[in-house]
Structure formats: structure tokens, C-alpha cells
């Protein structure tokens, strides 16, 4: 994946299907590996190989999110900046909001970041993205709205054991939909499903906390192992497999 061509004036998000009436709001916090020209001249000091790794964005997830939202007849909001610029799936006070080292790679453009630059990136990228997500969220019926962030994860972090899960479902204290989705995925019989794996679904200030838990919206965060969604065909296949599973899990939740 190459950097997107972002001019000096641009939106921090890309919204598709705003008027779709389904109850879902699909989001893709880590859709892009782009470094906008207003940040270090568009270069954080990493080689292209690192910018194409999971440290810069969620590999394959943009294609899955677009197709999944289409199948669910729902809007999707996707970030247009790398998670290394600033991570929209972290709280503003989280120490990993601006990563200086990630999976063994030093992020040169972030090494000497100060409070002024931190606030500038919050205002340019992080806050506009979340404002757009919340704008669309409030348009949904609060009794039926489902907040659905889609992510991907690396098969193996440096020096760590391989991750066996093919798909994971993360959720916090409101586990109504998350548990139903885990149950339904396990019924497939041929999937290794992570129940709050490969990460915990309880992270204060993250996207789910901000847009779902604080508002009582049904939610679950989907993680797909990124070696399974590297091609357009794989991304489409996963979206088409997940869409009916999601609908069935939601029906169970609403009984």
C-alpha cells in the first residue's frame, strides 16, 4: 500500500454511505498509512517497508470495512492518516497516543514531539475524525444502533509467539453484542476465534469507550489477522462471510 496523496487541506476522515439506513456504524480507525504533508513534511523518517507494516496501519482492513458497510447497508468512517501520526483508537491521555517506538521500530518523527505538536495533531486529525464518527452515531436510533469498529492484527509481534486466532472480538463491560458475536463465530466450526484476543476490549478512552460504552450503544470491535486479508479477493470474502454472521448475532442480542 502506498501513501495517499493528501494536499495541505484535507479531511481527517473519509465517510462513505452516510445515508444508508442500517443500524450499524462501521468505523476503520487505522485505514491508512498516510503521513500528511503537514506532519514532518509527509515523512516520519521510516523506510517504505516499515510504513507498509502493521505499525503504520491495519493491513487489509479498509477494503473489508468498505465492503462490509455496503453489505450491512450502513455508513463507514475511515481515517486518512497513519496511526503513527496519532492513534485515533487511544484516549487523549494515553501514553501510546503518539508512538515513539512500535514493535521494535523507532519512529524518528515522533522522538522529540512536544506538547504544542501533540495538540496540533489532535486538532488536525484526531478530534475531527472522532467528531465525524459521533455526528453519524447520533443519527442512529439509540435503541438499535450498533457501533462496529473493524481492525486487523499482525500474525506475530517481534520476539513473541505466533497468534493462532483468525478473527477476534473485543468488548468491555457491555458485552451484550460481543458475546453473541463470539458465540455465533464459534458455530462456524472452522474458525479460531479470539474472545477478547489478541487484546483486551477494555481500554479507557479508546473508540469503543468513547462512542459506545458512554452512550449505551451496542458494540463489538472485530479484529482479523491481516495475513488473511491482504488481497482484494480476501477482503471481499471476509466481508461477505462476516455480514450475515453479524446480522444473526444482532438478532440474538435483540431477542
C-alpha positions in Angstrom: 0.0 0.0 0.0 1.4 3.4 -0.9 0.8 6.7 0.8 -2.4 8.5 -0.2 -2.0 11.9 -2.0 -3.1 14.3 0.7 -2.9 18.0 0.0 -2.4 20.7 2.6 -6.2 21.0 3.1 -8.0 17.7 3.5 -10.4 15.9 5.8 -9.0 13.6 8.5 -11.7 11.0 7.5 -13.4 9.5 4.6 -17.2 8.8 5.0 -19.0 6.5 2.7 -22.7 5.8 2.6 -23.8 8.4 5.1 -27.5 8.0 4.2 -27.5 4.2 4.4 -30.3 3.3 6.9 -28.9 0.2 8.6 -28.5 0.3 12.4 -24.7 -0.2 12.1 -22.0 2.4 12.2 -18.8 0.8 10.8 -15.5 2.6 11.6 -12.0 2.0 10.5 -9.6 3.8 12.9 -6.4 2.5 11.1 -7.4 2.6 7.5 -4.5 4.4 6.1 -0.7 4.6 6.3 -0.5 8.2 5.0 1.6 10.8 6.7 0.0 14.2 5.8 2.4 16.8 4.4 1.7 19.0 7.5 3.4 16.4 9.6 7.2 16.3 9.2 6.8 17.1 5.5 4.9 13.9 5.0 7.8 11.6 6.2 8.2 10.3 9.8 11.7 9.0 8.9 10.7 5.4 8.3 11.6 3.3 5.2 8.7 2.3 3.0 8.9 -1.3 4.3 8.0 -0.1 7.8 5.2 2.2 6.5 3.7 -0.9 4.8 3.8 -2.8 8.1 1.1 -3.2 10.7 2.8 -0.5 12.8 1.6 2.2 10.4 -1.9 1.0 9.7 -4.2 -2.1 9.8 -3.3 -4.1 6.8 -6.2 -5.0 4.6 -8.9 -3.5 6.8 -10.0 -0.6 4.6 -11.3 -3.0 1.9 -13.0 -5.2 4.4 -14.7 -2.2 6.1 -15.9 -0.7 2.8 -17.5 -3.9 1.6 -18.9 -4.9 5.0 -20.6 -1.5 5.4 -22.1 -1.9 1.9 -23.5 -5.3 2.8 -24.8 -4.1 6.1 -26.4 -1.0 4.3 -24.5 1.1 6.8 -22.2 4.1 6.7 -18.5 3.7 7.3 -16.0 6.3 8.5 -12.3 5.7 7.7 -9.3 7.6 8.9 -7.0 9.1 6.3 -3.8 9.3 8.4 -1.4 6.7 9.8 -1.7 5.6 13.4 1.9 6.7 13.8 0.8 10.3 13.1 -1.7 10.0 16.0 -3.7 6.9 17.1 -7.5 7.5 17.0 -8.1 4.3 18.9 -6.5 5.7 22.1 -7.7 8.2 24.7 -6.2 11.7 24.6 -4.3 11.0 27.8 -3.0 7.6 26.7 0.8 7.4 26.6 0.6 5.4 23.3 -1.4 8.1 21.5 1.9 9.2 19.8 4.1 6.2 19.5 7.9 6.7 19.7 8.8 3.1 19.3 6.5 0.3 18.0 7.2 -3.4 17.6 10.9 -2.7 17.7 10.9 0.3 15.3 11.9 3.8 16.4 9.5 6.4 15.0 12.0 9.2 14.2 9.4 11.8 13.5 7.9 11.3 17.0 11.0 11.1 19.1 11.2 14.8 20.1 7.5 15.6 20.0 6.4 18.4 22.4 3.0 19.4 23.8 2.5 22.0 21.1 2.9 19.4 18.3 0.7 17.0 20.2 -2.1 19.5 20.5 -1.7 20.4 16.8 -2.1 16.8 15.7 -5.1 16.3 18.0 -6.8 19.3 16.4 -5.9 18.5 12.8 -6.5 14.7 12.8 -7.8 13.0 16.0 -10.6 15.4 17.0 -12.1 15.9 13.5 -12.2 12.1 13.0 -14.0 11.5 16.3 -16.3 14.4 15.7 -17.4 12.8 12.4 -17.9 9.4 14.0 -20.1 10.9 16.7 -22.0 13.0 14.2 -23.1 9.9 12.4 -23.6 7.9 15.6 -26.2 10.3 16.9 -28.2 10.0 13.7 -28.9 6.3 14.5 -31.8 5.1 16.6 -30.1 4.9 20.1 -32.2 1.8 20.9 -30.9 -0.1 17.9 -27.5 1.4 17.0 -24.5 -0.8 16.8 -21.0 0.6 16.9 -18.7 -1.7 14.8 -15.0 -0.8 14.6 -13.1 -3.1 12.2 -9.3 -3.7 12.7 -6.6 -6.2 11.7 -3.7 -7.6 13.7 -0.3 -8.9 12.8 0.2 -12.7 12.9 3.2 -12.2 15.2 4.9 -9.4 17.0 8.7 -9.3 17.0 10.0 -11.8 19.6 6.5 -13.0 20.5 4.7 -16.3 19.9 2.6 -16.6 16.8 -1.1 -15.6 17.2 -3.4 -18.5 16.4 -6.7 -16.6 16.1 -8.1 -15.9 12.7 -10.6 -13.4 14.0 -11.1 -11.8 17.4 -14.0 -10.0 19.0 -13.2 -7.3 21.6 -15.7 -5.9 24.1 -15.7 -4.3 27.5 -18.3 -4.3 30.3 -21.2 -4.0 27.9 -20.8 -7.5 26.4 -24.3 -8.0 25.0 -23.4 -8.0 21.4 -19.8 -9.0 21.8 -20.6 -12.3 23.5 -23.4 -13.1 21.0 -20.9 -12.5 18.1 -18.2 -14.7 19.7 -20.8 -17.5 20.1 -22.0 -17.2 16.5 -18.5 -17.1 15.1 -17.6 -20.3 17.1 -20.6 -22.0 15.5 -18.9 -21.7 12.1 -16.7 -24.7 13.2 -13.7 -23.8 11.0 -12.5 -20.6 12.7 -10.2 -20.0 15.6 -12.0 -17.1 17.4 -10.3 -14.8 19.9 -12.7 -13.9 22.8 -11.1 -10.6 23.8 -8.0 -11.7 22.0 -5.4 -10.7 20.8 -6.1 -7.7 23.0 -8.4 -6.8 25.9 -11.6 -5.0 24.9 -11.4 -2.8 28.0 -9.2 0.3 27.2 -10.3 3.5 28.8 -10.7 6.3 26.2 -10.5 4.1 23.1 -13.0 4.4 20.3 -15.5 1.9 21.8 -15.3 3.5 25.2 -15.8 6.9 23.7 -18.6 6.2 21.1 -20.4 3.2 22.5 -19.9 2.5 26.2 -20.6 6.1 27.3 -23.8 6.1 25.3 -25.2 2.7 25.9 -24.8 1.7 22.2 -24.4 -2.0 21.3 -20.9 -2.6 20.2 -18.1 -5.1 19.3 -14.7 -4.5 17.8 -13.7 -7.0 15.1 -10.0 -8.0 14.6 -9.0 -10.0 11.6 -5.5 -11.5 11.2 -4.0 -9.4 8.5 -2.3 -12.2 6.5 -5.9 -13.4 5.8 -7.0 -10.1 4.2 -4.0 -9.0 2.2 -5.7 -9.2 -1.3 -8.9 -7.6 -2.6 -10.4 -11.0 -3.0 -9.7 -12.0 0.6 -11.1 -8.7 1.9 -14.3 -9.2 -0.1 -14.6 -12.8 1.0 -14.2 -11.9 4.7 -16.7 -9.1 4.4 -19.2 -11.4 2.7 -18.7 -14.0 5.3 -19.0 -11.7 8.3 -22.1 -9.7 7.2 -24.7 -12.4 7.8 -22.9 -13.6 10.9 -23.1 -10.1 12.3 -26.8 -9.8 11.4 -27.6 -13.1 13.1 -25.6 -12.2 16.2 -27.5 -8.9 16.4 -30.9 -10.7 16.1 -29.9 -12.8 19.1 -29.0 -9.8 21.1 -32.3 -8.1 20.4 -34.4 -11.0 21.5 
